[in-house]
């Protein structure tokens, strides 16, 4: 079989490079082979695998194969790898050794047999060493693999490792993950009572279960009985039934722990919490420096099954740290006062050198405990005096010292919260809104009570409108109208202990609803709604000067006010009138609406736009009582005159409102001026009415880019007009007078390029030459202001002929140029322009200048020269131009002569 270098790198060299333990064994074997051990040092290696030797290889096969392997070591892909360098060195040592014949199949057979014997001996020694290091005779499977790899046994099968360890009394058990769940302080506090060794004792009271399994599942006894959330619920019920039989402290601790356990929604959640709790207890013991065997026995005393206890201790022992005085100080700094005291009491007696530091640490712990005790004393005094806010403040001070004390947290939870603050009542429509401030405790809920007499003593003393309310706003949809009512808000954490109420009163007088106004030319019609309890309404009109007038409508819910001024804005306020229990008339808060009398809204249909000295001027027939806005939209916008659009809709169409200035006065028309827009726009008149208005007939206006550098040349009896085109896809309108008659012609860029400009016949009849830019949209067009093109004197002309060729093989172009000047005597600078495109160059910048030369016509009437154009693509054009400002104009030959 041929040697596959790529497969060898993939299966041998790269894995060996990544395995530091195997590389270390290889280095040690090479050192031993070079030392006194000789070939026996190589027995710990699998030489056949390292050099990819097959048992079926003959002597010649081995020689060829090892040569290929040696070549693979020198390949650029691996020669710098440590694994390749070590194996290359070993192969060189084997070849130089007098005791080894690497091309002899017997050598490889002997080494394989030696490898098997050495591995068996090594495996037994490994198992014996592990047994000595594991006093519990239990080791995790992942740890076995890790230890085996470190001693060069990484290739040994797991079953062989387990069998070797079993022969020395060590059991290999599967590894497991410790859950990342927080043990509730209430659970931790309960297991501090002698009645409850573990969380299982809390759930299974009054039993005292043994054989508790927590690693693979939560169960106890033989046969195993599994535990789940239903057992927690049963334990809570049983604890309430047997309340008198349990000592007060333990009963309260169990009650708190069971309340925390109810958060476990599934058996898996309960199992994770139980495992975390037992693991925490085991880790605490290990950190105190206790031997693993002792910790194992302590877990068994807690009822944990011996196998699970061994697995837990084995799992935790590798990473557990023995705690000392520094850890006490750290716990104290973290606010874990109870844990700091327990750890301090468990520490061994200090040495003489450590005694002073230990005493200072004990003083710090005692000072914190004293501060906590003083806070608890204030708490008890406040409870006896009925001062619940004071009791809560004292408990919070104690929790600042020892925040992990679950009993303090539970006492705070059972206290009534402080009463709500800043209660306010607000009439809102037909209902009434009660608002208040809470103290920010998320566990607090509220009850709202309504009464018609005194302050309620508790939430049952009146009509309870809502219970368990978590917000700080409540709306009473049906309060008694016209009566004085009291609203009281109580706070609670558990539904049993309630705060004092926050209370307030008001007379419920709902204001009118749905106010509306419809304006005519000189009148406004008002409408509104009132509750059935209302006996009438009062309307107040406020004029712009601040004066007011009151109306008492005869018809319920409506009133028409006449005699108003068109275009003037008025405010109308409406208050409902009620009869109270004492027969008094009371007015509600008023609701207001604004209205402006005006004529009928209509769209502008005669917008006219003209140029003005400082921009543009727009005018239209005046719309009485309604302002008109002008909006600039993209010229491609589509507007349907007579439709209603809001300002937001106009903005979404990329429109912008134009700022208008007053213009000259005109009878019956509105005239406004504005700055010239940038570019061409669609100018839309909008008759304003509310948030938007009625769209009128638009006009196109603005400014468009003009042509640049227009030039007129005489061609025989006609004229040739050329220019530089503006940016954009536009049409140019050429205008002139021929014998006094106006003539226009529209030219596209394509037609301009094909004709080499615009030719106008009968030059002697032409006058008033102009150029204008035409902007087109789908259904509109706009023509810019024309640019005048002067028809000045004609410059003397020179003509030229061209002979343009292109070779078939190389595609290289040449041009023979002859320039004649029958009129001009002097020097002309000629520019030869090459353009590889469909259209001829329009000017000297529209292509590549391939030649610049001065032609002297002082003595010669013509000049001929040849040009090499290089490699060109068809079609291509050659055209001559003079420099700008030249005194000579060039007349082109026929178009066909300029094209190649």
ZAMARGU-4260 file (C-alpha; in steps of 0.2 Angstrom, whole numbers, plus 5000, padded with zeros to 4 digits):
<rodrens>
0) 5000/5000/5000 | 5007/5017/4995 | 5012/5029/5009 | 4999/5044/5010 | 5009/5059/5017
5) 4993/5069/5019 | 4984/5055/5029 | 4999/5053/5040 | 5000/5071/5045 | 4981/5071/5049
10) 4981/5054/5059 | 4998/5055/5068 | 5008/5071/5067 | 4994/5084/5071 | 4986/5074/5085
15) 5003/5071/5093 | 5007/5089/5091 | 4991/5094/5101 | 4993/5080/5115 | 5006/5087/5127
20) 5006/5071/5138 | 5010/5060/5123 | 5024/5072/5117 | 5031/5071/5135 | 5031/5052/5135
25) 5040/5052/5118 | 5053/5064/5124 | 5056/5054/5139 | 5058/5038/5129 | 5070/5046/5117
30) 5081/5052/5132 | 5080/5034/5139 | 5085/5026/5122 | 5100/5038/5121 | 5105/5033/5139
35) 5107/5017/5148 | 5090/5009/5145 | 5093/5007/5126 | 5079/4999/5116 | 5069/4994/5132
40) 5065/5013/5134 | 5055/5012/5118 | 5043/4999/5125 | 5032/5012/5132 | 5029/5019/5114
45) 5017/5012/5101 | 5031/5013/5087 | 5021/5005/5074 | 5007/5018/5076 | 5020/5032/5077
50) 5028/5027/5060 | 5013/5020/5052 | 5021/5003/5050 | 5009/4988/5045 | 5012/4971/5051
55) 5012/4964/5034 | 5026/4974/5028 | 5042/4965/5022 | 5060/4971/5023 | 5060/4980/5006
60) 5043/4987/5010 | 5049/4994/5027 | 5064/5002/5019 | 5053/5011/5006 | 5040/5016/5019
65) 5052/5023/5031 | 5060/5033/5017 | 5043/5040/5013 | 5040/5044/5032 | 5057/5053/5033
70) 5053/5063/5018 | 5036/5068/5026 | 5045/5075/5041 | 5055/5087/5029 | 5039/5093/5020
75) 5036/5112/5023 | 5019/5109/5030 | 5026/5100/5046 | 5045/5102/5047 | 5043/5115/5060
80) 5031/5105/5071 | 5038/5098/5087 | 5030/5081/5084 | 5039/5079/5067 | 5055/5085/5074
85) 5054/5072/5088 | 5049/5057/5077 | 5063/5062/5064 | 5076/5062/5078 | 5070/5045/5084
90) 5071/5037/5067 | 5088/5044/5065 | 5093/5036/5082 | 5086/5020/5077 | 5095/5020/5060
95) 5112/5023/5069 | 5109/5011/5082 | 5120/4995/5081 | 5106/4985/5090 | 5092/4989/5079
100) 5088/4985/5061 | 5073/4996/5056 | 5071/4987/5040 | 5068/4970/5049 | 5050/4965/5052
105) 5056/4955/5067 | 5061/4971/5076 | 5044/4979/5074 | 5036/4963/5081 | 5047/4963/5096
110) 5043/4981/5100 | 5024/4978/5098 | 5026/4963/5111 | 5036/4974/5122 | 5024/4987/5121
115) 5010/4976/5127 | 5020/4969/5142 | 5025/4987/5147 | 5007/4994/5145 | 5001/4980/5156
120) 5014/4983/5170 | 5011/5002/5168 | 4992/5000/5169 | 4993/4990/5185 | 5005/5003/5193
125) 4993/5017/5188 | 4978/5008/5196 | 4988/5005/5212 | 4993/5023/5213 | 4975/5029/5210
130) 4969/5017/5224 | 4981/5025/5236 | 4975/5043/5231 | 4957/5039/5233 | 4952/5034/5251
135) 4934/5033/5246 | 4938/5020/5232 | 4928/5030/5220 | 4934/5040/5205 | 4925/5050/5192
140) 4926/5043/5174 | 4932/5060/5167 | 4946/5061/5180 | 4951/5043/5176 | 4954/5048/5157
145) 4963/5064/5163 | 4975/5054/5174 | 4978/5040/5161 | 4983/5053/5148 | 4995/5061/5160
150) 5004/5045/5163 | 5005/5039/5144 | 4990/5028/5145 | 4978/5039/5135 | 4976/5026/5121
155) 4970/5013/5133 | 4951/5009/5132 | 4940/5015/5146 | 4934/4997/5150 | 4953/4991/5152
160) 4956/5006/5164 | 4940/5002/5174 | 4945/4984/5175 | 4962/4988/5182 | 4955/5000/5195
165) 4942/4987/5200 | 4956/4975/5203 | 4962/4987/5216 | 4945/4990/5224 | 4941/5007/5215
170) 4925/5010/5207 | 4924/5021/5191 | 4907/5031/5192 | 4901/5043/5179 | 4904/5062/5181
175) 4889/5074/5184 | 4886/5093/5183 | 4882/5103/5199 | 4867/5114/5196 | 4870/5132/5195
180) 4855/5137/5206 | 4855/5148/5221 | 4850/5140/5238 | 4837/5151/5246 | 4842/5158/5262
185) 4826/5151/5270 | 4831/5133/5265 | 4849/5136/5272 | 4841/5143/5288 | 4830/5128/5290
190) 4844/5115/5289 | 4853/5124/5303 | 4839/5117/5315 | 4843/5099/5322 | 4826/5094/5316
195) 4831/5096/5298 | 4847/5088/5292 | 4844/5092/5274 | 4830/5099/5263 | 4823/5081/5261
200) 4819/5081/5280 | 4809/5097/5278 | 4799/5089/5264 | 4797/5072/5273 | 4793/5078/5290
205) 4788/5069/5301 | 4799/5055/5294 | 4818/5055/5295 | 4823/5047/5279 | 4839/5038/5275
210) 4847/5032/5259 | 4844/5049/5251 | 4849/5050/5233 | 4853/5067/5226 | 4865/5065/5212
215) 4855/5056/5198 | 4838/5061/5205 | 4830/5065/5221 | 4823/5050/5231 | 4826/5040/5247
220) 4824/5023/5254 | 4823/5006/5247 | 4814/5004/5235 | 4817/5022/5230 | 4803/5034/5233
225) 4805/5049/5222 | 4801/5067/5228 | 4792/5081/5218 | 4782/5097/5220 | 4767/5087/5226
230) 4777/5082/5241 | 4781/5100/5245 | 4762/5105/5245 | 4758/5090/5256 | 4772/5095/5268
235) 4764/5113/5269 | 4747/5106/5273 | 4754/5094/5286 | 4764/5107/5295 | 4748/5118/5297
240) 4738/5103/5304 | 4752/5099/5317 | 4757/5117/5321 | 4756/5114/5340 | 4768/5099/5339
245) 4783/5108/5332 | 4794/5120/5341 | 4791/5138/5336 | 4808/5142/5328 | 4809/5126/5319
250) 4791/5127/5313 | 4794/5145/5307 | 4810/5140/5298 | 4801/5125/5290 | 4787/5136/5284
255) 4799/5148/5276 | 4808/5134/5268 | 4793/5126/5261 | 4787/5143/5254 | 4804/5144/5245
260) 4802/5127/5238 | 4785/5130/5231 | 4795/5140/5218 | 4801/5123/5211 | 4788/5120/5197
265) 4794/5103/5192 | 4803/5087/5200 | 4819/5092/5191 | 4819/5110/5199 | 4817/5102/5216
270) 4831/5089/5212 | 4842/5103/5207 | 4839/5113/5223 | 4842/5098/5234 | 4858/5093/5225
275) 4864/5111/5227 | 4860/5112/5245 | 4869/5095/5249 | 4884/5100/5239 | 4885/5117/5248
280) 4885/5107/5265 | 4899/5096/5258 | 4909/5110/5251 | 4908/5119/5268 | 4915/5104/5277
285) 4929/5102/5264 | 4934/5120/5265 | 4936/5118/5284 | 4951/5106/5280 | 4942/5090/5286
290) 4948/5074/5277 | 4938/5067/5263 | 4933/5052/5273 | 4927/5062/5288 | 4917/5073/5276
295) 4909/5057/5268 | 4904/5051/5285 | 4896/5067/5289 | 4886/5067/5274 | 4880/5049/5278
300) 4875/5055/5295 | 4864/5068/5286 | 4855/5053/5278 | 4864/5054/5261 | 4867/5037/5253
305) 4885/5031/5254 | 4887/5030/5235 | 4880/5048/5232 | 4890/5055/5247 | 4906/5047/5239
310) 4903/5054/5222 | 4899/5071/5229 | 4915/5072/5240 | 4926/5065/5225 | 4918/5078/5214
315) 4921/5093/5226 | 4937/5088/5234 | 4948/5093/5219 | 4942/5111/5219 | 4938/5114/5237
320) 4949/5126/5247 | 4952/5126/5266 | 4945/5141/5273 | 4954/5152/5286 | 4954/5169/5295
325) 4955/5178/5279 | 4939/5170/5273 | 4930/5175/5289 | 4935/5193/5285 | 4929/5192/5267
330) 4912/5185/5273 | 4911/5199/5285 | 4914/5212/5271 | 4901/5204/5260 | 4888/5205/5274
335) 4887/5186/5278 | 4888/5189/5297 | 4880/5172/5301 | 4892/5162/5290 | 4907/5173/5296
340) 4902/5168/5315 | 4900/5149/5310 | 4917/5149/5301 | 4926/5158/5315 | 4919/5146/5328
345) 4925/5131/5318 | 4943/5137/5316 | 4957/5128/5326 | 4965/5138/5340 | 4978/5150/5333
350) 4996/5150/5336 | 5004/5163/5347 | 5009/5173/5332 | 4991/5173/5325 | 4982/5176/5342
355) 4982/5195/5341 | 4975/5195/5323 | 4962/5182/5328 | 4956/5192/5343 | 4954/5208/5332
360) 4944/5198/5319 | 4933/5191/5333 | 4930/5209/5340 | 4925/5214/5322 | 4912/5200/5321
365) 4906/5203/5339 | 4904/5222/5335 | 4893/5218/5319 | 4883/5206/5330 | 4880/5219/5343
370) 4874/5232/5330 | 4862/5219/5323 | 4856/5215/5341 | 4852/5234/5344 | 4842/5235/5328
375) 4832/5219/5333 | 4829/5227/5350 | 4822/5243/5341 | 4811/5231/5330 | 4803/5222/5345
380) 4800/5239/5354 | 4792/5246/5338 | 4781/5230/5335 | 4774/5232/5353 | 4770/5250/5351
385) 4761/5246/5334 | 4774/5257/5325 | 4775/5246/5309 | 4786/5259/5299 | 4798/5260/5313
390) 4799/5241/5315 | 4802/5240/5296 | 4816/5253/5297 | 4824/5243/5311 | 4824/5227/5302
395) 4831/5235/5286 | 4846/5241/5297 | 4848/5224/5304 | 4848/5217/5286 | 4861/5230/5281
400) 4873/5221/5294 | 4868/5203/5289 | 4859/5203/5272 | 4859/5184/5271 | 4849/5182/5287
405) 4833/5174/5280 | 4823/5176/5296 | 4825/5194/5295 | 4819/5195/5277 | 4804/5184/5282
410) 4800/5196/5297 | 4801/5211/5286 | 4789/5202/5273 | 4776/5199/5287 | 4776/5217/5292
415) 4762/5228/5285 | 4770/5240/5273 | 4769/5259/5275 | 4753/5267/5269 | 4753/5274/5252
420) 4758/5292/5250 | 4752/5307/5240 | 4735/5301/5236 | 4725/5311/5223 | 4708/5310/5215
425) 4704/5316/5198 | 4688/5316/5188 | 4691/5309/5170 | 4676/5308/5159 | 4662/5299/5167
430) 4674/5290/5179 | 4686/5295/5193 | 4705/5291/5194 | 4713/5287/5211 | 4732/5289/5211
435) 4745/5287/5224 | 4764/5283/5227 | 4771/5267/5234 | 4787/5263/5243 | 4794/5253/5228
440) 4793/5236/5236 | 4788/5224/5222 | 4779/5212/5234 | 4767/5225/5240 | 4749/5225/5233
445) 4734/5237/5236 | 4716/5237/5239 | 4705/5252/5235 | 4689/5255/5246 | 4675/5268/5242
450) 4664/5275/5257 | 4652/5289/5259 | 4655/5292/5277 | 4670/5291/5288 | 4688/5283/5286
455) 4687/5264/5284 | 4696/5254/5298 | 4701/5240/5286 | 4698/5235/5268 | 4682/5226/5273
460) 4674/5242/5280 | 4666/5249/5264 | 4665/5244/5246 | 4681/5236/5240 | 4683/5241/5222
465) 4699/5231/5218 | 4710/5219/5228 | 4728/5213/5224 | 4731/5229/5213 | 4750/5230/5209
470) 4749/5247/5201 | 4748/5265/5208 | 4733/5270/5197 | 4715/5264/5198 | 4699/5270/5188
475) 4682/5269/5196 | 4671/5268/5181 | 4654/5272/5190 | 4657/5284/5205 | 4641/5291/5213
480) 4638/5307/5203 | 4634/5323/5213 | 4638/5315/5230 | 4654/5317/5241 | 4663/5301/5242
485) 4679/5295/5250 | 4692/5284/5243 | 4705/5274/5254 | 4720/5264/5248 | 4727/5250/5259
490) 4744/5241/5256 | 4749/5223/5260 | 4762/5211/5257 | 4753/5194/5261 | 4734/5199/5261
495) 4734/5197/5280 | 4742/5212/5287 | 4737/5229/5280 | 4744/5246/5282 | 4734/5261/5288
500) 4724/5269/5273 | 4729/5284/5263 | 4712/5293/5260 | 4704/5307/5251 | 4687/5314/5247
505) 4678/5323/5232 | 4662/5328/5225 | 4660/5318/5208 | 4655/5331/5195 | 4659/5323/5178
510) 4663/5336/5164 | 4654/5336/5147 | 4661/5324/5134 | 4664/5324/5115 | 4664/5343/5113
515) 4663/5348/5094 | 4662/5363/5084 | 4656/5367/5066 | 4660/5384/5059 | 4650/5394/5046
520) 4654/5410/5038 | 4648/5421/5054 | 4642/5407/5066 | 4648/5392/5075 | 4637/5377/5080
525) 4643/5368/5096 | 4638/5350/5102 | 4643/5340/5118 | 4637/5326/5129 | 4633/5325/5147
530) 4629/5311/5160 | 4611/5308/5163 | 4613/5315/5181 | 4617/5333/5174 | 4603/5345/5174
535) 4610/5357/5161 | 4626/5366/5154 | 4634/5383/5154 | 4643/5389/5138 | 4656/5403/5139
540) 4663/5411/5123 | 4680/5420/5125 | 4685/5432/5111 | 4703/5436/5105 | 4704/5452/5116
545) 4700/5442/5132 | 4682/5447/5134 | 4669/5433/5137 | 4650/5430/5136 | 4640/5416/5144
550) 4626/5406/5136 | 4613/5395/5144 | 4607/5383/5131 | 4589/5379/5129 | 4592/5362/5120
555) 4602/5349/5129 | 4619/5346/5121 | 4619/5359/5107 | 4620/5378/5104 | 4622/5389/5089
560) 4632/5406/5092 | 4629/5419/5078 | 4635/5436/5074 | 4654/5431/5074 | 4668/5439/5063
565) 4674/5428/5049 | 4692/5423/5051 | 4692/5426/5070 | 4697/5412/5082 | 4685/5410/5097
570) 4686/5398/5112 | 4671/5390/5118 | 4670/5382/5136 | 4656/5370/5141 | 4653/5365/5160
575) 4640/5353/5165 | 4628/5358/5179 | 4622/5346/5193 | 4611/5346/5209 | 4620/5340/5224
580) 4612/5331/5239 | 4608/5348/5248 | 4599/5355/5232 | 4614/5366/5227 | 4618/5369/5209
585) 4637/5364/5205 | 4646/5366/5189 | 4659/5353/5183 | 4676/5357/5176 | 4674/5364/5159
590) 4680/5357/5142 | 4685/5369/5128 | 4686/5369/5110 | 4692/5382/5097 | 4683/5387/5081
595) 4685/5400/5068 | 4671/5406/5057 | 4676/5405/5038 | 4669/5402/5021 | 4668/5386/5012
600) 4685/5378/5009 | 4690/5376/4990 | 4705/5371/4980 | 4716/5384/4971 | 4713/5381/4952
605) 4722/5396/4944 | 4740/5396/4952 | 4751/5407/4942 | 4770/5407/4944 | 4781/5421/4937
610) 4799/5426/4939 | 4802/5440/4952 | 4818/5451/4956 | 4822/5441/4971 | 4815/5424/4966
615) 4798/5419/4960 | 4780/5426/4962 | 4765/5416/4964 | 4747/5422/4963 | 4729/5414/4964
620) 4711/5419/4967 | 4709/5423/4986 | 4700/5410/4996 | 4690/5419/5009 | 4693/5413/5027
625) 4706/5400/5023 | 4725/5402/5021 | 4734/5394/5006 | 4751/5386/5008 | 4763/5381/4994
630) 4772/5365/4995 | 4787/5359/4984 | 4786/5341/4979 | 4797/5331/4967 | 4793/5335/4949
635) 4789/5317/4947 | 4775/5317/4960 | 4757/5313/4956 | 4744/5325/4964 | 4725/5324/4961
640) 4718/5341/4962 | 4703/5342/4974 | 4709/5329/4985 | 4712/5331/5004 | 4730/5328/5010
645) 4737/5330/5028 | 4753/5338/5031 | 4761/5321/5036 | 4755/5314/5019 | 4763/5328/5010
650) 4779/5326/5020 | 4779/5307/5016 | 4778/5312/4997 | 4795/5321/5000 | 4786/5338/5000
655) 4792/5353/5010 | 4782/5369/5014 | 4788/5385/5005 | 4791/5400/5015 | 4781/5414/5008
660) 4783/5433/5008 | 4770/5446/5005 | 4769/5452/4986 | 4761/5466/4977 | 4742/5469/4980
665) 4730/5463/4966 | 4711/5465/4967 | 4703/5448/4971 | 4720/5439/4971 | 4733/5434/4984
670) 4751/5437/4979 | 4766/5430/4987 | 4784/5429/4983 | 4797/5415/4988 | 4815/5411/4984
675) 4819/5401/4968 | 4819/5382/4973 | 4834/5372/4969 | 4831/5362/4954 | 4814/5359/4946
680) 4799/5356/4958 | 4781/5353/4957 | 4773/5368/4966 | 4756/5362/4974 | 4744/5375/4982
685) 4735/5368/4998 | 4720/5377/5005 | 4723/5374/5024 | 4709/5366/5034 | 4715/5358/5050
690) 4730/5347/5049 | 4732/5348/5030 | 4720/5354/5017 | 4713/5353/5000 | 4725/5351/4985
695) 4724/5363/4970 | 4731/5363/4953 | 4750/5362/4953 | 4763/5371/4942 | 4781/5366/4938
700) 4794/5379/4942 | 4811/5381/4948 | 4828/5381/4941 | 4837/5369/4929 | 4855/5368/4924
705) 4859/5378/4908 | 4871/5374/4893 | 4888/5380/4895 | 4900/5388/4882 | 4889/5389/4867
710) 4898/5391/4851 | 4893/5396/4833 | 4903/5392/4818 | 4900/5396/4800 | 4899/5380/4788
715) 4897/5386/4771 | 4880/5394/4769 | 4874/5388/4786 | 4879/5388/4805 | 4884/5375/4817
720) 4879/5377/4835 | 4888/5367/4849 | 4888/5368/4868 | 4893/5358/4883 | 4878/5349/4890
725) 4871/5351/4907 | 4871/5337/4920 | 4855/5326/4919 | 4844/5318/4905 | 4837/5334/4897
730) 4832/5340/4880 | 4838/5357/4874 | 4826/5369/4864 | 4835/5379/4851 | 4826/5395/4845
735) 4830/5408/4832 | 4822/5420/4820 | 4824/5416/4801 | 4819/5432/4791 | 4810/5438/4806
740) 4799/5422/4809 | 4802/5413/4825 | 4809/5395/4823 | 4811/5382/4837 | 4819/5365/4837
745) 4821/5352/4851 | 4837/5342/4852 | 4841/5326/4862 | 4859/5322/4867 | 4859/5307/4855
750) 4854/5318/4840 | 4867/5331/4845 | 4881/5318/4846 | 4876/5310/4829 | 4875/5327/4820
755) 4891/5334/4828 | 4880/5348/4835 | 4865/5358/4827 | 4866/5364/4809 | 4856/5379/4805
760) 4854/5383/4786 | 4854/5400/4778 | 4865/5409/4790 | 4863/5426/4783 | 4844/5426/4788
765) 4847/5420/4807 | 4845/5431/4822 | 4840/5430/4840 | 4848/5413/4843 | 4844/5406/4861
770) 4846/5389/4870 | 4834/5383/4884 | 4834/5367/4895 | 4818/5357/4894 | 4813/5346/4910
775) 4800/5332/4906 | 4790/5322/4918 | 4777/5309/4914 | 4763/5321/4910 | 4771/5338/4912
780) 4786/5348/4905 | 4795/5364/4910 | 4806/5376/4900 | 4819/5386/4908 | 4823/5404/4904
785) 4832/5405/4887 | 4851/5409/4886 | 4856/5421/4872 | 4869/5415/4860 | 4879/5429/4852
790) 4881/5428/4833 | 4897/5438/4832 | 4909/5440/4817 | 4915/5424/4809 | 4933/5418/4811
795) 4943/5413/4796 | 4941/5395/4792 | 4953/5381/4789 | 4948/5364/4783 | 4956/5346/4785
800) 4955/5329/4777 | 4957/5312/4786 | 4962/5295/4780 | 4959/5283/4795 | 4965/5265/4795
805) 4965/5250/4807 | 4975/5234/4804 | 4966/5218/4804 | 4979/5208/4814 | 4985/5219/4828
810) 4970/5231/4828 | 4982/5246/4828 | 4976/5262/4821 | 4984/5276/4810 | 4978/5292/4803
815) 4985/5303/4789 | 4980/5322/4792 | 4980/5336/4779 | 4976/5353/4785 | 4973/5368/4773
820) 4971/5386/4777 | 4967/5397/4762 | 4963/5413/4772 | 4973/5413/4788 | 4992/5417/4788
825) 4999/5413/4805 | 5002/5399/4818 | 4987/5387/4823 | 4988/5375/4838 | 4978/5359/4832
830) 4972/5346/4844 | 4969/5328/4837 | 4956/5319/4848 | 4953/5300/4847 | 4936/5293/4854
835) 4932/5275/4855 | 4913/5275/4855 | 4897/5276/4845 | 4897/5295/4843 | 4910/5307/4837
840) 4918/5318/4850 | 4909/5335/4853 | 4924/5345/4859 | 4942/5343/4864 | 4938/5336/4881
845) 4926/5323/4874 | 4939/5309/4871 | 4958/5307/4871 | 4970/5320/4864 | 4983/5310/4855
850) 4992/5324/4846 | 4996/5343/4849 | 5005/5353/4837 | 5008/5370/4830 | 5004/5372/4811
855) 5013/5388/4803 | 5003/5394/4788 | 5014/5409/4786 | 5023/5402/4770 | 5013/5385/4768
860) 4995/5384/4763 | 4994/5365/4770 | 5002/5353/4781 | 5001/5334/4781 | 5006/5323/4795
865) 5003/5305/4801 | 4998/5298/4818 | 5000/5281/4826 | 4984/5279/4837 | 4990/5262/4845
870) 4978/5248/4848 | 4960/5254/4845 | 4943/5246/4846 | 4929/5249/4833 | 4920/5260/4830
875) 4932/5275/4834 | 4933/5293/4828 | 4947/5305/4824 | 4943/5324/4825 | 4953/5340/4825
880) 4950/5355/4836 | 4958/5371/4839 | 4962/5377/4856 | 4949/5388/4865 | 4951/5407/4860
885) 4959/5402/4843 | 4958/5415/4829 | 4954/5401/4817 | 4940/5389/4816 | 4941/5371/4808
890) 4929/5364/4796 | 4926/5345/4798 | 4927/5333/4783 | 4912/5322/4780 | 4907/5311/4795
895) 4912/5295/4786 | 4930/5301/4784 | 4932/5304/4803 | 4926/5286/4808 | 4936/5271/4808
</rodrens>
